[in-house]
């Protein structure tokens, strides 16, 4: 243990001016120029001892007593010097150090006053005031979550995080805040805090290593008591948006607990600690809102060890009042558990955000489960009298965009309430693509434009027009890159700079008009009306040709759609010869043919289920056919219940996290609804 520097200074004074030098001869023989140095050294000792007294009073009373005793010896020796020389020398007598508590609500000490018995005015004038800095120190609890050992193999663990609870063992509820006079009952408890996710895919590791420091805004002395227990829970979630902490919809992996002050009275702070993890207990149907679920497992006492441990550390952070307001705001934003604000960021629809926070949305399809054919109609939408030309779920599954003529309607899922209507196009809308943030989307139209829409709060919408020389049939939107395909056979790449989209690249390689674009990470595929497919690579926001794919049996046949398989190794091709084909991208060979649909004249839609096991395709007769992707066996079909006199376009999409399908047809002269169906166990297929 290192020696206190303040004690060393005091001992230095005691050695220099010990009783051996108290004789009159020695004092007379001392050079006079050393006296100011002694005086300076004395004041330094006075100031340092004062600070040491204030600090040691919080740590150990023994240090304070030793410093006070040494100070009294020094004062006695200097009184002798004053009597011999009759010179006014400041006399540091034994002092009583008292912390004057402020009457403000925070209860922190603002200043320290040093009482002295000196009454001589000259002494007062010559002596320096011993006052520390005016900035008072504030102590906060810092919890560092470091890492774990290897977790059990589980396909549901993809981006784990840690939720920290502080519980009072006397009531087994969340620890109450220091301000007991809070009028709002909901804010009287210390809320749990969740760390950031550790993405296995991004970090290329399967052992979580957070190394994150979380600061609680309450005083350290208020939290660290004998009745305090700190709980840690390792959780994960399915989908792109995690649920709120209070919702019992997490995948609970393991949990642990620690008492900051052990039963032997020793504090478990200021060091890294390795604590045992335990397996989660059974879920409770009803539990108190001010008690975490782990409390019931801890109170029950039947703990089953999880084959791993968690590394944490509890520290005492010292902050000043100037830093406090800035730290509170920064740490609250970085550590507080409201991940919806991270995912939706500054652009979010208020109604959709309220829906996700207030409702406990539980999707029917589990992660890794095969998609099922929906067999029950749950809702019917009627956006306008023309039906729909295109429709698309957002990546998080909470919004549905429907293109009806010149307009785009945004619906909330699963309420299917109209959130807003996007108005700006002057022609028929062909395609809708969402961005990964679920708040930006692009639409292409026959009015020679593509529009980028930004959904904001308070029913505000911003959009930017991307002009083209002809019809814009297709587009892909990924992060800060947009790729559009036009009737003029030119593929265009747009990039975003300072929220403004600019044209960066034009490639004229297709022979016919571009009908469809598919993208998966850096792999981009485009198809045209001559049956040609070009494989591109997106590098540094530039498209580079990788290969040109020419399939003999679809040469000079218009390709309506191309859909990439979720695994990225196959490509679904929809052509206007009423046949869908599955192509192996490695060998460019056709391995499956899907027959039964009708598509000869107009553009219709098709989609692969998120699991890649089902193929859905719209026909010009209004039917939606369903095949098995790996055997090309036709399993079912959906009817539109409309008497169609001519060929019409259709659209279909499958929900990313549920067994839900939405489909509709475009009928300019008839009122055609949009059907939404969901899978139910007790019903047969439609």
VENGI-V756108 format. One record per residue. N is the residue number from 1. RES is the residue in three letters. PHI is phi as a letter, one per 40 degrees, with the letter a starting at -180 (* if undefined). OMEGA is omega in whole degrees, -180 to 180 (none if undefined). D_CENTER is the distance of its C-alpha to the mean C-alpha in whole Angstrom. Layout:
[[N:RES:PHI:OMEGA:D_CENTER] [N:RES:PHI:OMEGA:D_CENTER]]
//
This chain:
[[1:UNK:*:-179:41] [2:UNK:c:-178:41] [3:UNK:c:-180:44] [4:UNK:c:-178:43] [5:UNK:c:-179:44] [6:UNK:c:177:46] [7:UNK:c:178:48] [8:UNK:c:178:49] [9:UNK:c:-180:50] [10:UNK:c:177:52] [11:UNK:c:176:54] [12:UNK:c:177:55] [13:UNK:c:-179:57] [14:UNK:c:179:58] [15:UNK:c:-178:60] [16:UNK:c:-174:61] [17:UNK:b:179:63] [18:UNK:c:-177:64] [19:UNK:c:178:67] [20:UNK:c:-178:69] [21:UNK:b:-178:69] [22:UNK:c:-179:70] [23:UNK:c:-177:73] [24:UNK:c:-178:75] [25:UNK:c:-179:76] [26:UNK:c:-179:73] [27:UNK:c:-180:71] [28:UNK:c:-178:74] [29:UNK:c:-178:74] [30:UNK:c:-179:70] [31:UNK:d:-177:70] [32:UNK:c:-177:69] [33:UNK:c:180:66] [34:UNK:c:-177:64] [35:UNK:c:175:64] [36:UNK:d:179:62] [37:UNK:c:176:59] [38:UNK:c:180:60] [39:UNK:c:179:59] [40:UNK:c:178:56] [41:UNK:c:178:55] [42:UNK:c:-179:56] [43:UNK:c:178:53] [44:UNK:c:179:51] [45:UNK:c:180:51] [46:UNK:c:-178:51] [47:UNK:c:-177:48] [48:UNK:c:-179:46] [49:UNK:c:178:48] [50:UNK:c:179:47] [51:UNK:c:180:43] [52:UNK:c:-180:43] [53:UNK:c:-179:45] [54:UNK:c:-179:42] [55:UNK:c:-176:39] [56:UNK:c:178:42] [57:UNK:c:178:42] [58:UNK:c:-175:39] [59:UNK:c:-172:39] [60:UNK:a:-179:42] [61:UNK:c:-179:46] [62:UNK:c:179:48] [63:UNK:c:179:47] [64:UNK:c:-179:47] [65:UNK:c:180:51] [66:UNK:c:180:52] [67:UNK:c:-180:51] [68:UNK:c:179:53] [69:UNK:c:178:56] [70:UNK:c:179:56] [71:UNK:c:180:55] [72:UNK:c:176:59] [73:UNK:c:179:60] [74:UNK:c:-179:60] [75:UNK:c:179:61] [76:UNK:c:-180:64] [77:UNK:c:-179:65] [78:UNK:c:173:64] [79:UNK:c:177:66] [80:UNK:c:179:69] [81:UNK:c:-179:69] [82:UNK:c:180:69] [83:UNK:c:-178:72] [84:UNK:c:-173:74] [85:UNK:c:-178:73] [86:UNK:f:178:73] [87:UNK:b:-179:70] [88:UNK:c:178:67] [89:UNK:b:179:64] [90:UNK:d:-177:61] [91:UNK:b:175:61] [92:UNK:c:179:58] [93:UNK:c:176:59] [94:UNK:d:-172:57] [95:UNK:b:171:54] [96:UNK:b:-177:52] [97:UNK:c:-179:48] [98:UNK:b:177:46] [99:UNK:c:180:43] [100:UNK:c:-180:43] [101:UNK:c:177:41] [102:UNK:c:180:39] [103:UNK:c:179:40] [104:UNK:c:-175:36] [105:UNK:c:-178:34] [106:UNK:c:175:32] [107:UNK:g:-179:35] [108:UNK:c:177:34] [109:UNK:c:-177:37] [110:UNK:c:-179:38] [111:UNK:a:179:41] [112:UNK:b:-179:44] [113:UNK:b:-180:47] [114:UNK:b:-179:50] [115:UNK:c:179:53] [116:UNK:b:-179:56] [117:UNK:c:-179:60] [118:UNK:c:180:61] [119:UNK:b:-178:63] [120:UNK:c:-179:65] [121:UNK:c:180:64] [122:UNK:c:178:64] [123:UNK:c:180:62] [124:UNK:c:-180:59] [125:UNK:c:-177:60] [126:UNK:c:-178:60] [127:UNK:c:178:57] [128:UNK:c:178:53] [129:UNK:c:-178:51] [130:UNK:b:179:48] [131:UNK:b:178:45] [132:UNK:c:180:42] [133:UNK:c:-177:39] [134:UNK:c:-179:38] [135:UNK:c:179:34] [136:UNK:c:-178:34] [137:UNK:c:179:31] [138:UNK:b:-178:29] [139:UNK:b:-179:27] [140:UNK:b:177:24] [141:UNK:c:177:22] [142:UNK:b:178:20] [143:UNK:b:179:19] [144:UNK:b:175:18] [145:UNK:c:-173:16] [146:UNK:c:-174:18] [147:UNK:a:173:18] [148:UNK:b:167:20] [149:UNK:c:-178:23] [150:UNK:c:178:23] [151:UNK:c:177:22] [152:UNK:c:-179:24] [153:UNK:c:-179:24] [154:UNK:a:-179:22] [155:UNK:c:180:21] [156:UNK:c:179:18] [157:UNK:c:-180:16] [158:UNK:b:180:14] [159:UNK:a:-176:11] [160:UNK:c:175:12] [161:UNK:a:-176:10] [162:UNK:b:175:12] [163:UNK:b:-177:13] [164:UNK:b:176:16] [165:UNK:b:173:18] [166:UNK:b:-171:21] [167:UNK:b:175:24] [168:UNK:c:-176:28] [169:UNK:c:179:31] [170:UNK:c:179:33] [171:UNK:b:-176:32] [172:UNK:f:174:29] [173:UNK:b:175:26] [174:UNK:d:-179:24] [175:UNK:c:-179:25] [176:UNK:c:177:26] [177:UNK:c:-176:26] [178:UNK:c:-179:28] [179:UNK:c:-177:29] [180:UNK:c:-179:31] [181:UNK:c:-179:33] [182:UNK:c:-180:29] [183:UNK:c:180:31] [184:UNK:c:-176:27] [185:UNK:c:-178:27] [186:UNK:c:-177:24] [187:UNK:b:-180:23] [188:UNK:c:-178:25] [189:UNK:b:176:23] [190:UNK:c:-176:20] [191:UNK:c:174:17] [192:UNK:c:-177:15] [193:UNK:b:-179:12] [194:UNK:b:178:9] [195:UNK:c:175:9] [196:UNK:c:179:6] [197:UNK:c:173:7] [198:UNK:b:-175:10] [199:UNK:c:-180:11] [200:UNK:c:-176:15] [201:UNK:c:-178:16] [202:UNK:c:-177:14] [203:UNK:c:-179:16] [204:UNK:f:177:19] [205:UNK:a:177:19] [206:UNK:b:175:19] [207:UNK:b:-177:19] [208:UNK:c:178:16] [209:UNK:a:-175:16] [210:UNK:c:-175:13] [211:UNK:f:-176:16] [212:UNK:b:179:13] [213:UNK:b:-180:15] [214:UNK:b:-176:15] [215:UNK:b:175:17] [216:UNK:c:-173:19] [217:UNK:c:178:20] [218:UNK:c:-179:23] [219:UNK:c:-179:26] [220:UNK:c:-178:27] [221:UNK:c:180:30] [222:UNK:c:-176:29] [223:UNK:c:-174:27] [224:UNK:c:178:28] [225:UNK:b:180:31] [226:UNK:c:-179:33] [227:UNK:c:-178:32] [228:UNK:c:172:28] [229:UNK:b:-179:26] [230:UNK:b:-177:23] [231:UNK:b:178:21] [232:UNK:b:180:18] [233:UNK:b:177:17] [234:UNK:c:-175:15] [235:UNK:b:174:14] [236:UNK:a:-178:12] [237:UNK:a:177:12] [238:UNK:b:-179:14] [239:UNK:g:-178:13] [240:UNK:c:-179:10] [241:UNK:b:-180:9] [242:UNK:c:179:9] [243:UNK:c:175:11] [244:UNK:c:-176:12] [245:UNK:c:-176:13] [246:UNK:c:-177:16] [247:UNK:c:-179:17] [248:UNK:c:-177:18] [249:UNK:b:180:17] [250:UNK:c:168:15] [251:UNK:c:-174:17] [252:UNK:c:-174:18] [253:UNK:c:-179:19] [254:UNK:a:180:20] [255:UNK:a:-179:21] [256:UNK:a:179:23] [257:UNK:a:177:24] [258:UNK:a:173:26] [259:UNK:c:-179:28] [260:UNK:d:176:28] [261:UNK:b:-176:32] [262:UNK:c:-180:34] [263:UNK:c:177:37] [264:UNK:c:178:39] [265:UNK:g:-180:38] [266:UNK:c:-179:36] [267:UNK:c:178:32] [268:UNK:c:-177:30] [269:UNK:b:176:28] [270:UNK:g:180:28] [271:UNK:a:177:28] [272:UNK:c:-175:26] [273:UNK:b:176:26] [274:UNK:b:-176:26] [275:UNK:b:-177:26] [276:UNK:c:174:27] [277:UNK:c:-179:24] [278:UNK:b:180:26] [279:UNK:c:179:25] [280:UNK:c:176:24] [281:UNK:c:-180:27] [282:UNK:c:177:27] [283:UNK:c:179:26] [284:UNK:c:178:27] [285:UNK:c:-179:28] [286:UNK:b:174:28] [287:UNK:a:-175:27] [288:UNK:c:-177:27] [289:UNK:c:179:24] [290:UNK:c:178:24] [291:UNK:b:175:24] [292:UNK:c:-178:21] [293:UNK:c:-178:23] [294:UNK:c:-179:23] [295:UNK:c:-180:26] [296:UNK:c:177:28] [297:UNK:c:-180:28] [298:UNK:c:-180:28] [299:UNK:c:-180:31] [300:UNK:c:174:33] [301:UNK:g:179:33] [302:UNK:c:-175:33] [303:UNK:b:176:31] [304:UNK:b:-175:31] [305:UNK:c:173:29] [306:UNK:c:-174:27] [307:UNK:c:177:28] [308:UNK:a:179:25] [309:UNK:b:-179:24] [310:UNK:b:180:21] [311:UNK:b:-180:22] [312:UNK:b:174:21] [313:UNK:a:178:23] [314:UNK:b:-176:23] [315:UNK:b:177:25] [316:UNK:b:-180:26] [317:UNK:c:-180:25] [318:UNK:b:-178:27] [319:UNK:b:176:26] [320:UNK:b:-179:29] [321:UNK:c:180:29] [322:UNK:c:-179:28] [323:UNK:c:-169:25] [324:UNK:c:-177:24] [325:UNK:c:179:23] [326:UNK:c:-179:21] [327:UNK:c:-179:19] [328:UNK:c:-178:18] [329:UNK:c:-178:16] [330:UNK:c:-178:14] [331:UNK:c:178:13] [332:UNK:c:-179:13] [333:UNK:c:-175:10] [334:UNK:c:-172:8] [335:UNK:b:-176:9] [336:UNK:c:-174:10] [337:UNK:c:167:8] [338:UNK:a:-174:7] [339:UNK:c:176:4] [340:UNK:c:178:7] [341:UNK:c:175:8] [342:UNK:c:-174:5] [343:UNK:c:-179:6] [344:UNK:c:176:10] [345:UNK:f:-176:10] [346:UNK:c:179:13] [347:UNK:b:180:15] [348:UNK:a:177:15] [349:UNK:c:-174:18] [350:UNK:c:-179:18] [351:UNK:c:178:20] [352:UNK:c:179:18] [353:UNK:c:177:15] [354:UNK:c:179:18] [355:UNK:c:-177:18] [356:UNK:c:-178:15] [357:UNK:c:-174:15] [358:UNK:c:-176:19] [359:UNK:b:176:19] [360:UNK:c:-176:19] [361:UNK:c:178:18] [362:UNK:b:179:20] [363:UNK:c:-175:20] [364:UNK:c:-176:24] [365:UNK:c:180:23] [366:UNK:c:178:22] [367:UNK:c:-179:20] [368:UNK:g:-180:23] [369:UNK:c:178:25] [370:UNK:c:178:28] [371:UNK:c:180:28] [372:UNK:b:-179:31] [373:UNK:c:178:33] [374:UNK:c:-175:32] [375:UNK:b:-178:36] [376:UNK:b:178:35] [377:UNK:c:-177:35] [378:UNK:b:-180:33] [379:UNK:a:179:33] [380:UNK:b:-179:35] [381:UNK:b:179:33] [382:UNK:b:-176:36] [383:UNK:c:175:34] [384:UNK:a:-175:38] [385:UNK:c:-176:41] [386:UNK:b:-175:40] [387:UNK:g:-179:38] [388:UNK:b:177:35] [389:UNK:c:-179:35] [390:UNK:a:177:32] [391:UNK:a:-174:28] [392:UNK:a:171:25] [393:UNK:c:172:22] [394:UNK:c:-177:18] [395:UNK:c:178:16] [396:UNK:c:178:14] [397:UNK:g:-177:18] [398:UNK:c:-179:17] [399:UNK:b:178:20] [400:UNK:b:178:23] [401:UNK:b:-178:25] [402:UNK:b:177:29] [403:UNK:c:-180:31] [404:UNK:b:-179:34] [405:UNK:g:-178:37] [406:UNK:c:-172:36] [407:UNK:b:176:33] [408:UNK:b:179:29] [409:UNK:b:179:28] [410:UNK:b:-180:25] [411:UNK:b:175:25] [412:UNK:c:179:22] [413:UNK:b:10:22] [414:UNK:c:180:23] [415:UNK:c:-179:25] [416:UNK:f:174:26] [417:UNK:b:-179:27] [418:UNK:c:179:27] [419:UNK:c:179:25] [420:UNK:a:179:26] [421:UNK:b:-178:29] [422:UNK:c:-177:29] [423:UNK:b:-180:32] [424:UNK:i:179:33] [425:UNK:c:178:35] [426:UNK:b:-180:39] [427:UNK:a:-178:39] [428:UNK:c:-179:38] [429:UNK:c:-176:34] [430:UNK:c:-170:34] [431:UNK:a:173:30] [432:UNK:b:175:27] [433:UNK:b:176:24] [434:UNK:c:171:20] [435:UNK:c:-177:18] [436:UNK:c:-179:14] [437:UNK:c:175:12] [438:UNK:g:178:15] [439:UNK:b:176:16] [440:UNK:b:179:19] [441:UNK:a:179:22] [442:UNK:b:177:25] [443:UNK:b:176:28] [444:UNK:b:-171:32] [445:UNK:a:176:35] [446:UNK:c:179:39] [447:UNK:c:177:39] [448:UNK:g:-179:38] [449:UNK:b:167:35] [450:UNK:b:-176:31] [451:UNK:b:175:29] [452:UNK:b:-176:25] [453:UNK:b:176:24] [454:UNK:b:-178:21] [455:UNK:c:-178:20] [456:UNK:b:176:19] [457:UNK:c:176:20] [458:UNK:f:176:23] [459:UNK:f:177:24] [460:UNK:b:-180:24] [461:UNK:a:174:24] [462:UNK:b:177:25] [463:UNK:a:178:26] [464:UNK:b:-177:28] [465:UNK:c:175:31] [466:UNK:b:-174:32] [467:UNK:c:178:35] [468:UNK:b:-180:37] [469:UNK:c:-178:41] [470:UNK:a:-179:41] [471:UNK:c:177:39] [472:UNK:b:-173:36] [473:UNK:c:-172:35] [474:UNK:a:180:32] [475:UNK:a:172:29] [476:UNK:b:-175:25] [477:UNK:b:-179:22] [478:UNK:a:-179:20] [479:UNK:f:-177:17] [480:UNK:b:-179:20] [481:UNK:b:175:23] [482:UNK:b:177:25] [483:UNK:b:-178:28] [484:UNK:b:176:31] [485:UNK:b:-171:34] [486:UNK:b:179:37] [487:UNK:c:-179:41] [488:UNK:c:176:42] [489:UNK:g:-180:41] [490:UNK:b:176:39] [491:UNK:c:-175:35] [492:UNK:b:179:33] [493:UNK:b:-179:30] [494:UNK:b:177:28] [495:UNK:b:-178:25] [496:UNK:b:176:23] [497:UNK:b:-179:24] [498:UNK:f:178:23] [499:UNK:g:177:22] [500:UNK:b:-179:26] [501:UNK:c:-180:27] [502:UNK:b:179:30] [503:UNK:c:-176:32] [504:UNK:b:-174:32] [505:UNK:a:174:34] [506:UNK:b:-177:36] [507:UNK:b:180:38] [508:UNK:b:-178:41] [509:UNK:b:178:41] [510:UNK:c:179:42] [511:UNK:c:177:45] [512:UNK:b:180:44] [513:UNK:c:-175:42] [514:UNK:c:-174:38] [515:UNK:b:-175:37] [516:UNK:a:177:34] [517:UNK:b:176:31] [518:UNK:b:-177:28] [519:UNK:a:174:25] [520:UNK:a:-176:23] [521:UNK:f:-178:21] [522:UNK:c:180:24] [523:UNK:c:-179:27] [524:UNK:b:178:29] [525:UNK:b:178:32] [526:UNK:b:-178:34] [527:UNK:b:-178:37] [528:UNK:b:-176:40] [529:UNK:c:178:43] [530:UNK:c:180:45] [531:UNK:g:-179:43] [532:UNK:c:177:42] [533:UNK:b:-179:38] [534:UNK:b:179:37] [535:UNK:c:-178:34] [536:UNK:b:172:32] [537:UNK:b:180:30] [538:UNK:c:-179:27] [539:UNK:b:178:27] [540:UNK:f:178:26] [541:UNK:f:175:26] [542:UNK:b:179:30] [543:UNK:c:177:31] [544:UNK:b:-178:34] [545:UNK:c:176:36] [546:UNK:c:178:36] [547:UNK:a:176:39] [548:UNK:b:-177:40] [549:UNK:b:179:41] [550:UNK:b:180:44] [551:UNK:c:-175:45] [552:UNK:d:-174:48] [553:UNK:c:177:48] [554:UNK:b:178:46] [555:UNK:c:-178:47] [556:UNK:g:175:48] [557:UNK:b:-178:46] [558:UNK:c:175:44] [559:UNK:c:-180:40] [560:UNK:c:-177:38] [561:UNK:a:167:35] [562:UNK:b:-178:33] [563:UNK:b:177:30] [564:UNK:c:175:29] [565:UNK:c:-180:28] [566:UNK:d:178:25] [567:UNK:c:178:26] [568:UNK:g:-178:27] [569:UNK:b:-180:31] [570:UNK:b:-178:33] [571:UNK:b:176:33] [572:UNK:c:-176:34] [573:UNK:b:176:37] [574:UNK:b:-178:38] [575:UNK:b:-178:42] [576:UNK:c:168:44] [577:UNK:b:177:47] [578:UNK:g:179:45] [579:UNK:b:171:44] [580:UNK:b:-177:40] [581:UNK:b:175:40] [582:UNK:b:-176:37] [583:UNK:b:173:38] [584:UNK:c:-175:37] [585:UNK:c:-179:35] [586:UNK:c:-179:37] [587:UNK:b:-176:40] [588:UNK:f:178:40] [589:UNK:b:176:42] [590:UNK:c:-176:42] [591:UNK:b:179:41] [592:UNK:a:175:41] [593:UNK:b:-179:43] [594:UNK:b:-177:42] [595:UNK:b:178:45] [596:UNK:h:179:45] [597:UNK:c:-180:44] [598:UNK:b:178:45] [599:UNK:a:-178:44] [600:UNK:b:-169:47] [601:UNK:b:-170:47] [602:UNK:b:179:43] [603:UNK:c:175:40] [604:UNK:b:-174:38] [605:UNK:b:174:35] [606:UNK:a:-177:33] [607:UNK:a:170:30] [608:UNK:c:176:29] [609:UNK:c:-178:27] [610:UNK:d:177:24] [611:UNK:c:-180:26] [612:UNK:g:-176:28] [613:UNK:c:-177:31] [614:UNK:b:177:32] [615:UNK:b:177:34] [616:UNK:b:-178:34] [617:UNK:a:177:36] [618:UNK:c:177:38] [619:UNK:b:179:42] [620:UNK:c:177:44] [621:UNK:c:178:46] [622:UNK:g:180:43] [623:UNK:c:173:42] [624:UNK:b:-177:38] [625:UNK:c:-178:39] [626:UNK:b:177:37] [627:UNK:b:169:38] [628:UNK:c:-169:37] [629:UNK:c:-173:35] [630:UNK:c:179:37] [631:UNK:b:-178:40] [632:UNK:g:178:41] [633:UNK:c:180:42] [634:UNK:c:-174:42] [635:UNK:b:-176:41] [636:UNK:a:172:41] [637:UNK:a:179:41] [638:UNK:b:177:40] [639:UNK:b:-179:42] [640:UNK:c:178:41] [641:UNK:g:178:44] [642:UNK:b:177:46] [643:UNK:c:-177:49] [644:UNK:c:-179:48] [645:UNK:c:-179:51] [646:UNK:a:179:50] [647:UNK:c:-178:47] [648:UNK:a:178:44] [649:UNK:c:179:40] [650:UNK:b:-180:37] [651:UNK:a:-179:34] [652:UNK:a:176:32] [653:UNK:a:-179:28] [654:UNK:b:-177:26] [655:UNK:c:-177:23] [656:UNK:c:-175:20] [657:UNK:b:-178:20] [658:UNK:a:177:23] [659:UNK:c:-176:27] [660:UNK:b:176:27] [661:UNK:b:177:29] [662:UNK:b:-179:30] [663:UNK:a:179:33] [664:UNK:a:180:36] [665:UNK:b:179:38] [666:UNK:b:-180:40] [667:UNK:b:-177:43] [668:UNK:c:-175:44] [669:UNK:b:-178:47] [670:UNK:b:177:46] [671:UNK:c:-178:43] [672:UNK:b:-179:41] [673:UNK:c:175:38] [674:UNK:b:-176:34] [675:UNK:c:176:34] [676:UNK:b:-177:31] [677:UNK:b:-179:32] [678:UNK:b:-180:30] [679:UNK:c:174:31] [680:UNK:b:-171:33] [681:UNK:c:-170:35] [682:UNK:c:-178:38] [683:UNK:b:176:39] [684:UNK:c:-178:41] [685:UNK:c:-179:39] [686:UNK:d:none:40]]
//
